[in-house]
């Protein structure tokens, strides 16, 4: 393998500072990242502290099979989708069976369960925190574990102050972590700082330009900012990278919805969900309401509301949105309160969703944000 190090932003010509051929046997493969880091530091005349040198030289695991299982798990996780994430968990669980002290694998499990358990109740999702803390117990300098803990704190515990601390710790430990910057962008969605969210996710995109989820969430950032034309660019790039990636057509649909291109919006949303999906019914009702055709959406949501098990059909936050499109203020806040009580994960975008803009002036809106720790 040949390694090239190019000059950074301070040198305009982009010249090569150093290059070398590195060859490792299979048994030495675990050392190669450490060797690269040490050689680069030496050629850049960077003075490493004793702690930094020890951290570089520390092996994540002594077992090459375990490390390969970890890499396979991470590869499956990057592709997202429930089946891929479940496969990643299988690889990572096998890795910690072989090496119970492999901190990276525990951090990987935390990340995988964050993807799989999005929207799950706190009591189910608690294993995410357990895996992250186990990783930190084994290696407190592991950026991946701090990142996973940060996202858990914000999505599931609504501890936004604690989440910010963990994100900053992760980025200080590894400024080149695309996942840390990507998920720090999520944090800024929730705090309503969309410009910062876009900046963080763009940085993540530069660090990992082939990550489908980063392109998808950059698009979502622009959707939250109601910059729908800008959102289309990362979505089109995502189609090139992974045309079957989850939510890509749904986000195209949201862009067209924002541009009042209702037929195109529904066409894209239908590509995302099955023909009999409740999601399609929901967005069909939204489009009717946006067109001023309110009778059919009202009948649809009232029928759901009358069901004793309505929460198994639709979450409280989406009930609030349904009534928001119909202009029913009291219903909106009734279901937002329900969503708060149930810790509906969708409440994390309360400060930024454009679908509730007409209700922000109501004092109850700020009261909810304060209870969540977002004001």
N, C-alpha and C positions, 0 to 999 in steps of 0.2 A: 504494500500500500504506500502511495506517495502522498505526503502531507504538504500543503502549501499554506503559508501565512502571508496574507496581503496587508499592505499598509492600510491604516484606518482612515477616518475622516480628516485627520489633520494633514494628510499627505494627498495632494490632488491627483498624482499620477497613478495611484493604485498599484504601485510596484510591489514585487514579491520581496518580503523581508527575509524569509527563510523557507527552505523546502528540504525534505529529506525522504528517503525510502525507509519505511519501517516494516520489518518482517517478523512475525511472531508465530511460533508453533501453536497448536491448539491448546496445549497446556499453559502457554504463556498469554493466551488471548485476553485474559482478565486484566493483565498488566498494561495493555496497549494504551488505554485512555490515560492512565497515570503517567506513562512514559511520554506521551505526546504533551501533556500539560507541563511536565517538568522541563522538557526540552524547549518548549515555546517560551516558558518563563526565563530560561537561561539565555536564549537568543535575543529576547527583548530586554535583557538586562534588568528584569524585574526581581526585586529583592523579596523573597517569600519569608513570612514569619514562620516560626517553628510550628505553630498551630496549623497554618495554611499548608505547610509541607506534609505534616502528619495526616491532614485531611485528604490530600491528594494521594498519598501513598496507601491509605487505608483501603483494604479490599472489601467490596460489598459482600462477597461470598468466596469461599475457597473452592467451590464445586462448579465446574463448567456446565454440567447438566442443569443445575439450578439456575445459573445465569441465563442459559438459553431458554428455559421455561419462562423466566421473567420477561425476556425480550419478546417471546411469542405472545405472552399475555398482554404486553403493552401494545403490540401490533394489532391484536384483535380489538382492544379497547379503543384505539384511535379510529377505527372504522365506525364505531358507535352502532346503534341499533341493538335491541334486546338480545338477539341471538349471539351477536359478536361479543357483547359485554359479558354474557353468561360464559362464553368460551374463554374469555380472558380470565374470569374468576377461577375456572377449572385449572388453567395453567398455573396461576399464581398460588392457588391452594396447594397444588402438587409441589411447587417450589418450596413453600414453607414447611411442608411435610419432610422434605429432604434436609432442609437447613432452617430450623426454627429460629435462628438468629439473623435471618436475611432481612434487614430493615427495609430495603427497597421494595421487596415483595409485599410487605405489609402496607406500605404507602400505596403501592399499585392496587391492592385490594380496596383500600379506602377510596381511591379514585374511581375504580370500577363500580363499587356500590353507590357512589355519588351519582353516577350515570343511571344505574339500574333502579335506584330507590328515589329518584326525583318525584316529589309529591307524596311520598309515603309518610304515614304518621311518625312522629318523633320516636315513639317506643320501638318501631320497626327499624328505623334508620340509625338507631344508636350504635349499631355495629360499625358504622362508618367511623365514628369518633373513636371507638375502641381500637380499630386497626391503625388509625392515625397516631393515637397515643402510644400504641405498642411500637410503632416505627420510631417515634421520638425517644422512647425509653431506650431503644437499642442504639440510636444515633440522633442526638438532638440537633445536629447540624444538617439534617436532611431537608432540603428545600421542598421536595415533593410532599413530605408529610406535613410540613407547615401549611402548604398550599391546600391540601385536602382538608385539614382542620379548619382553615379559614373559610372555605366554602361551606363546610358543615355548620359552622357557627352562624353564618349569615343566612343560609337557606332554611335550616331546620331549627336553630335556637333563637334566631333573630337577635343575635348578639353582634351588632354591627361594629361596635367599638373593638370588641375582641377580634373580630374578623380582620379589621384593618391592621391591627397589630401583627397578626399572623401573616397576612399578605406582605407587609413591609419586611418582616423577618425573612420570609421565603425569598424575596427579591434581593435582599441584602446578601443572603447566602449564595444565591445563584441568579445574577442579573440576566443571564442568558436563558432562563427557563421560559419557554413559550407558554406553558400551561399556567405558570404563576401570573404572567402579564394578562393572559387571556381571561382567567377567572377574576383577576383584580378588576378587569373591565366590567364583569358582572356586578361586582360590588358597587361600581359607579352607576350602573343602571338603577340600583335600588336606592341610592342616595340622591338620585336626580341629577347627577353631574354627567350628562351624556357626552359632552365634549371630551371629558377625561376618559370616559369609557371607550370612545372611538380611538383616542390616542393610545390607550393601553392595548386594545385589540389589534390596532394597526402594527404596533411594535411586535406583538405576538405573531402576526402574519409575516413580518420580515424575518423573524427567527425561525418560523416553520411555515414556509410558503405553500406546502402541499397538504396542510391539515384541513380536512373538509369542515370540521366543526368551527374552526376559527373564521373561515370565510362566511359560514352560515351566521355566526353571531356578530360579525362585523355588519352584515346586512341587517340583522335585527336591531343593532344599535342605530343605524340610519332610519329604520322604520319607527323606532321610538322617538327619534328626532324629527319625524315626518319629512325626511329627505328621501322620498321614495325612488327618485331617479338614481341617486347615489347608491341606494341599496341594491339596485339591479346589477351593478357591476360585479360585486363579489358573488352574487348568486349565479351569474352567467359563468364566472370562473369556477364556481363549485360544480356546475354541471359538467364542465370539462374534466375536473379531477375525479368526481364520483357522482355520476348521474342518478344513482339509486340512493343517495344519501338521505337520511331521515329529515323531514321537514322542509326540504328544498322547495317543493312545489307549494307547500303551505305558505312559505314566506313570499314566494312569487305572488300568491293569492293576496296576501296582506298588502303588498306593494300596489297591486292593481286596485284593491279596495280603497286605498288611500288616494289613488288617482281617479276615483269614481268610474273605473272601468269594470263595471259589475259583472258582465258576462265573462270577461277574461279571468276575473278573480275566482268566480265559481268554477270555471273550467280547471284552473290550477288546483284548487282545493279538492276537487273530485279526483284528481290524479293522486293526491296524497292519501286519501281515506277510502275505505271500501264503499261500495254503492249503497249499502243500507246503514252506513255509519251515522250515529247521532251527531258526530262532528259536522257532517255535510248538512244535516237538517238544521243545526244551530246556525251555520254561516248562511244558509239559504234564508233563514228568518232575519238575520242581521241585514242582509242585502235588501230584503223587502222593506225593512224598517227604514233603512237609509234612503230608499226611494220614496218614502212617505206612505208606503202601503202597510199600514199597521194592524189591520184586522187579523190577518193570518198569523203573524208573529205573536200577537196577544193571545189568540186561541191556543197556539202551540205551547207557550210557556205556562199558561193557566192549567192546561191538561197535565203537564209535568208537576206543577206545584201542588195539584190535588192528590198526587200519589203519596201514600204514607212513607214509601222508601225513596223519595225523590233524590236524596243525597247519593244513592247508589246509581242514579241516572246522570246527574249533572252536579258539579261541585258548586259550593255557595258563591264563589267569586264569579263564575260564569252566569249564575242566576242574577247576580247584581248587574253584570254587563247586559244581560238580556233586557232587564227593565230599564237600564240606562238608555238603550237605543229607543225605548218607547217613551222616555221622558218622565218616568214614574219615580220621583225623588225619594219618597218614603220607602218604597220597595227596594230601591238601590241601597239605602243605608241599612235597612233591615238585613239584607243578605250580606252586605259588607261586614256587619257586626257578626253574623254567623261565620263568615269566612275567617274573621279574626279569632273567634272562639275555637274554631277547628284547626287553627294554624295552617290554613290553606296556603300552600307554597306560592300560589299566584299573587298573594297579597304583597310579596316582595317588590312587585312593580307598581304598587299603588301610587308612588310618587311620580312615575314617569309615563304610565299608559295614556296615550292620547284619547282612548275611548271614554275616559271619565273626566275629560277637561271641563265639561259643563257643570260639574258638581264640586269643583275645587273651592269655590267661594263659600260653600256651606261650612259653618264652624265644625260640624261633625267630621269633616274630612281631615282637618288638622288634628282633631282629637285622636282619630285613628292612627295617624302618622306618629303622634307623640307616644301613644301606647306601644307602638312597634319599635320606638327608638330611632325613628327616621326624621325627627324634628328636634 
